[in-house]
Amino acid sequence: MPELPEVETVCRGLAKSITGKTVAKLELRRKGLRFPFPKGIAQKTEGRRITAIRRRAKYILIELAGGDTLIAHLGMSGRMVIADAAEKYIAEKHDHVIFHLKGGGRVVFNDARRFGVLDIAPTKDIEQTRHFAHLGPEPLEDAFSAAYLQAALAPRKTAIKIAIMDQELVVGVGNIYAAEALFESRIDPARPAQSLSGTEVRKLWAAIRKVLEKAIAAGGSSIRDYVQSDGELGYFQHQWAVYDKEGQKCRGCTCPLQKTGGIKRITQGGRSTFYCPSRQK
């Protein structure tokens, strides 16, 4: 599933290319994705100018003139790609939603597994919708402070990796970036969240922000289906320190690999966790 850096990268690409343009036609090529499309969504979108595009958690928010916002989620395998007006376009099998823009050009929402979402709501009510009402703060905004994180972790007995992936605690710290942030802060992913000292919490808070910012700068991580809005791949997977590197040396490792066995993989919450037992305590 595309995580926060990937969705942020898509949002920035879309914002750069289509903000200020008008949706001439919203072509819905099926009745829905994960959920049925809301009744009248095409009529509420067509003829309206795109005023802003931003991200909330792993959702793409497309704000329209007149006070409504389209809410899109890429699901497990979705992609939202800009097709240039000069390009000859032939719809593919899984191109389920096509934004036809006034003056030419298209934005194509392709979703092979159909776990994506397209919804619409009044802009002023976005935070009260079913998508966002339960969510915690954004990890790169001021509301997510070291003090907030320490208070949120204090009562939690669950493993720290599971805790920081809880979207009610903080949004957008998915499996890859949780593993990378815990390596960066030298914390064992299986430790109880409440066992972290104040110093360790501050290191983890800084590591989460650092890892996400680096991933965004690299265009996210391209694994499986993810591409940016212009069709390019992300490159952060080339900077992974531990994720998907079972049996290898971690970054900066001086340990004898034959003795330590290198990076370990365990399963937490049904997901693979990669970590270095020599460095993460």
N, C-alpha and C positions, 0 to 999 in steps of 0.2 A: 504494500500500500504506500503511495506517496506520502511522505511525512512533511512536517512543517517547512523545512528548507525547500523542498520540491514545490510545494504549493505556493510559497512566497515567491519563488523564482517565476512560476507561471503567472502569478498576479502582476509582477513587475513587467513581464514581457507584454501581457495583455494591456496593462495601463499605458505603456509607452506607445503601443500601436493603435489602440481603438478608442481611448478616452476622447470624448468630444464627437464621436461618430454616432449616427442614428441607425437603429435597427429597422431595416425596411421590412424584413420578414423573419419570423422565427419558425423554422421548419422542424416539426416534430415527426420523426419517421417511425415512431412506435407510441404506445399509449403511456409508457413510463419506463423507469429504470428500477431502482430498488423499491420505489413507491410510484404510484400513478402520478402523472403530471397534474398539477392543480388545474381545475376547470377555469378556462379563460386566460391561461398564462400567456398564450400567444397574443391575444387581443390586448392584454395589459402591457405587453412589451413592444409591439410593433408601432413604429412611428415616434418612438421616444429616444431621446439622446442619452448616451452613456456619459454620466457626469464624473464618475470615479470608480476605480476598481481597487479593492483592498482585501486583506485576508483576516479571517477570524478563526483561530484554531486551524483545522485542516480544510476549511471551507473558503471558496472564492466568492466574494460579494461584489456584484455588479450593480452599482447604484444608477438609477434611471431618473431623468428629469420628471418631476411630478410627484416624487415622494415614495416610490417603490424600489425595492432591491431584489435582484435575482440572487438566489442562494444555490451555489453549485458545489458538489463534492465529487471528487474523482474516483471514489470507491477503491477497489483493489487494483484495477488495471486501466482506469480511465486516463484520457489525455485531452487537452483542449489546445488545439493548434490553429494558428492563423494561416489562411490560404490567401495568397496575394491575388488581387483583382486580375492581374495579367495572366495568371496560371489557369490552364484548362483544368477544370475540376470534375472528376467523376466520383460520385459517392461510393465509399466502401461499405462492406456488409455491416460493420459495427459503427458507422457514423449515424448516431441516433438523434442528434440535435445539431442543426446548422443555423447559425446566426448569419443572415444575409444583410450586409451593411449597405446603406444608401451610398451611391457613388461607386459601388463595387467592393469586392473583398468579402471574405467569409471567416467566421470562427467555427471550427468543427469540433464537436464533443463526441469523441470516439470512446466506446466502453464495451469491450468484448465480453466481460463477465456480467455486466449490467448491475453492478453494486453501487453505481453512482447515484447522485441526487440532483434534481433541478426543481427548485421551489421558488416562490415569490412571496414577499411580505412587505408591509409598510416599513419604510426605513426606520421610523421612530420606534417601532416595536421589535426590531431585530433581536435584541438581547433577551426578550421575553418569549421568543419562539421555542418550539421543542428542540431545535438544534443547539441552542446556546444557553438556555436558562440554567442548566446544571453545571456549566463549565467554570473552571478556575481562571486565574489571570494568564495573560500572555507572558511567556518567559523572557521576552526582550523589552518589556515595558516596565515602568517604575513600580507598578503594583506588585510585581514579583521581585521582592527584595530578599536579602539574606535573612533578615529578621522574620519576614513572613514565612520563608521556607523552614526555619528552625521551629517556629510555633506550629506549623502544619505537620511536621514530622514527629514532634514530641510525643503524641499519644499513639503513634503507629508502631505495632509490633511486626508488621509485614516486612519482607525483604526490601531493602532500599531501592533496588531496581524496579520492583513492582510498584512501590510508592510513587516514584517520580514519573511513572508512566500513567498514573491515575489522572484522567483529564479533569477531575473535579479539584485536584490539587494544583495542577498547572497544565496548560494545554500544549499539545504539540511535541512533547518529548517522547518520540516513538522508540521502537526497539533498537534501531541502529545507534541513534544519538544518545540514548540512555547508557548503552554499553561504552560508547566512546567517552562520555562525560565522566563515568565512574573510573575509567582507566586514567583519564586526565587528572582526576582528583585523588587517585591512588586508594580507592575505597572498594572493598570486597562487595560485589553485587548481592551476596546472600546475607549480609549483615542486617539485623533488625534496624529499621529506620530510626527508632528512638534511641539506639545505641550511639549515634554519631555525636561527637562533641561539637561545641560551638565553632571551633576552628575548622573541623571537617565539613560542617554544613556550609560555612563561608567558602571553602575551597570547591565544594560541589556546586554551589550557586554560581560561582565564577566560571567553572568548567562548563556547565550547561550553556551559559550565554556564549562562551568562547567557541565551543564546538558548533553551535547553531549558526553563529555569525560566519564562521569559516565555511560551513557547508553552503550557506546562502551565496557567499562570494564565489564559490566554485560551481554554482548552478545546481546544487543538490547532488544526490547519488543516483546514477542510472543503473537500476537493476530491473530485470524483467521488462516492463512495458514503459517505464517513465521516460518522457522527453520534455524539453522546454516548449514554450508556446511557439517558437520558431522551428521546432522539429529537431533542434540540437540536443545532444546528450549532456547530462550533468557529469561532473568530474570528481566529486568529493570521494567517490569510492576508491580513488587512487591515494587518498590520504588517510584511510582507515588505519588505526593503530592496532585494534584487536578484532573488530567485527569480521566474521567469516574467515578467520586466520587460525583455526584450530591446528595445533601442532607446530606452529611457526614461532619464531622469536618475536617478541613485542618490540616496539620502537625504542631504540637505545639499549636493548638488552645486552648484558655481558655474561649471562648465565650459560653454563654448559647445557646445550639443548638435549643431549642424550640423557642427562641426569634429570632435568626438570620436565621434559616433555613439551615445553613451550606453552603456548596459549591453550587454555582449557575451554571446553564447551559444556555447559549444563543447560537444563531446561527449567525455565521459570514461567509460571502462568501459561504454559503451552507454547512458549517462544524460546528460541535459542539465545543463550547469553554467552558471550565470549569475554574472557578476562585473563589476566596474568596473576596466578597465585603468589608469585614471588614479589610482585610490586604492589598488589592490591590487598590491603589488610583490613 
